[in-house]
Amino acid sequence: MIMKNSLRAFMKQRSASSDGSSGTTKKSAETNNNDYVVVDTSNGGGAAMEEDRGDELFLRLRREALDVAEKEPMLVHLLAKVGLIDSSSNAKCKFQPAKTFEEAISRIVSHRLASCSGGAEGNLCPQSLLDTIHNAFLSDELELGHTMSEAVRADALAVEKRDPACETLLEVVLFMKGFASLVIHRAARRAWKPNDGGSGTRFAALLLQSQASSAFGVDIHPAAQIGAGVMFDHASGIVVGETAMIGDGTTILHGVTLGGTGKQNGDRHPKVGKDVLIGAGTKILGNIHIGDRVKIGAGSVVLRAIPSGATAVGAPARIIGFTPTGERPGSNVDTKLADVEPLSGLADSLVGSTITKSTTDTSLSTAATEMQTVSVSEERLESSSSSSDIVESGDSTDGDEADEKNADKHMKEATSKKIVLKDSEKDSNEGGEEDEDDGDEDDDKVTDFGTPALVRFAKMSKDDCMCPFSGSFRKYPRAHSEDWISHSKLQTLLIQQGCSDGECVEVYFALLHLLPLCSPARKYGCIPADVFSENFVDIALEKTSLDIATCQALADGDLRALGLSRKASKRFKGLFSTLGQHSTRVLSRISSASDMNESTRKED
């Protein structure tokens, strides 16, 4: 009762003092839909540690601790030791109460880690560990734009909101090892100074990483960068490499690896955007970009960039659809991947397929496989129908002679179809590219206009089986090779201009999403030239590092402005001709409209 009254008096005093104080301000991270807030202090990260100025988050934590202490006496010692309840009047359990949220978290996490490391007899000195974490909270050093205090507060609120098994803020800070491992990482990052002049420090950070890995089963390199409002759900087996980045509002389930692809040095780990959901057991390998609002299904192996707003599943991962506009997967934690807009219009038109708009009851990884299976079945059905026509035309001949003639016809027809198909694939080549061995070296030095080339021929790897769009679309008809732009053709065009794979896939995905589901081009995964010409500039300026002049030249098909070498331009002659014609028509319409407006103005 004495403990209860003293805490209530403390809370009353703090609440009264906060009425006339500016206290802390809460700023929404990204939008009002987020389930976390980043708490900013007007005088910097260090000033917040000196006194509690009506911190509602801290007061709420202490209220919850008091309620638990009254109902479950076994936890009184722990709650007093970490400073969440006032035990100064208890002779058997006398600990000073924490003054701030940051001090309480420092005491909680250092106690957990020291206990798992053998206490006073272990590898870590409990007091030294407490000082290290507490001093990291005092630091003004930013990690992806946030101080440690801001990030940890946002993390705690995110876990409470997203985890259905969590009912209080108290259980987040006391028991969630994903939360504790993030606190330790943030402290380790501020102790990681390997290149600080000649007196770099790194072993204290590596010790924190090692002990946290042993205690919680979460291995985060101290140099990794992690935003605010991040949740590691269950957390066991999560590995985050040295050069990895994780954006604000992301949720990562157990068993996820953000790793490299070998022994190469330098920047070699994934870069994960904001509000991303990564399912359990997913492996993301290499220096690839995972865009904002991406969903990745459980057990996926991601080896190529995934664009913003995409949903991907499988090993290797394939993009199966678009994340609904406005949804934040990291906050919604929709691990069933129920609400996904189909990548193409095929899903709604397939007869007999289990893929319908009500995909909420079916795993979309299975649905994607079924969609590909039905597509292949339709092609086989068309082929068999053609063959059956041949068989019927020979039914008037009797006996073995008829069988031999039919067999011979079938063989010739199959051979003919195979040759035609190969020629078609060679001609279209997913992008109408010329053979990369064609062209003289001198052709790579000058443009078609005889001027020195500004952009040289860039050799492209063909048939990337790891491409996230591989197998997602039918091969498009040769008739559209000059007025439709496939993924590989767009990728070749942009890489020719120095864009990264991640930038290429971002631009392509954004353009594809502009097409209605019923669009024939979308079924084949292609962008009509007019859509490209009208929207490319805005999208490319947002998604790539290209300057506006280059973007406009690409949209207009202006070979002279781009300065492509004669060898490089061979790939795109037909496309650029179509883009140029479209640009001319648009300019003509604008000019006609302007003349009409001028004429009307004069008449008035």
HELIX and SHEET records of a PDB file:
HELIX    1   1 ILE A    2  ASP A   19  1                                  18    
HELIX    2   2 GLY A   44  ALA A   47  1                                   4    
HELIX    3   3 GLU A   56  LYS A   71  1                                  16    
HELIX    4   4 PRO A   73  LEU A   75  5                                   3    
HELIX    5   5 VAL A   76  LYS A   81  1                                   6    
HELIX    6   6 PHE A  101  CYS A  116  1                                  16    
HELIX    7   7 GLY A  119  GLU A  121  5                                   3    
HELIX    8   8 PRO A  126  LEU A  138  1                                  13    
HELIX    9   9 MET A  148  ARG A  162  1                                  15    
HELIX   10  10 LEU A  169  PHE A  175  1                                   7    
HELIX   11  11 LYS A  177  ALA A  191  1                                  15    
HELIX   12  12 PHE A  203  PHE A  216  1                                  14    
HELIX   13  13 PRO A  329  ASN A  332  1                                   4    
HELIX   14  14 LEU A  346  SER A  349  1                                   4    
HELIX   15  15 THR A  359  ASP A  361  5                                   3    
HELIX   16  16 LEU A  364  SER A  393  1                                  30    
HELIX   17  17 GLY A  399  SER A  428  1                                  30    
HELIX   18  18 GLU A  441  ASP A  444  5                                   4    
HELIX   19  19 ARG A  478  HIS A  480  5                                   3    
HELIX   20  20 HIS A  487  GLN A  496  1                                  10    
HELIX   21  21 ASP A  501  HIS A  513  1                                  13    
HELIX   22  22 PRO A  520  LYS A  523  1                                   4    
HELIX   23  23 ALA A  529  LYS A  543  1                                  15    
HELIX   24  24 ILE A  548  ASP A  556  1                                   9    
HELIX   25  25 LEU A  559  LEU A  562  1                                   4    
HELIX   26  26 ARG A  566  SER A  569  1                                   4    
HELIX   27  27 LYS A  570  PHE A  572  5                                   3    
HELIX   28  28 LYS A  573  GLU A  603  1                                  31    
SHEET    1   A 2 THR A  25  SER A  28  0                                        
SHEET    2   A 2 VAL A  37  ASP A  40 -1                                        
SHEET    1   B 5 ASP A 219  ILE A 220  0                                        
SHEET    2   B 5 VAL A 239  VAL A 240  1                                        
SHEET    3   B 5 THR A 257  GLY A 259  1                                        
SHEET    4   B 5 LYS A 283  LEU A 285  1                                        
SHEET    5   B 5 VAL A 301  VAL A 302  1                                        
SHEET    1   C 4 GLN A 225  ILE A 226  0                                        
SHEET    2   C 4 MET A 245  ILE A 246  1                                        
SHEET    3   C 4 LYS A 271  VAL A 272  1                                        
SHEET    4   C 4 HIS A 289  ILE A 290  1                                        
SHEET    1   D 7 MET A 231  ASP A 233  0                                        
SHEET    2   D 7 THR A 251  LEU A 253  1                                        
SHEET    3   D 7 LEU A 277  ILE A 278  1                                        
SHEET    4   D 7 LYS A 295  ILE A 296  1                                        
SHEET    5   D 7 ALA A 310  VAL A 313  1                                        
SHEET    6   D 7 ARG A 318  PHE A 322 -1                                        
SHEET    7   D 7 GLU A 341  PRO A 342 -1                                        
SHEET    1   E 2 TRP A 484  ILE A 485  0                                        
SHEET    2   E 2 ILE A 527  PRO A 528 -1                                        
END                                                                             
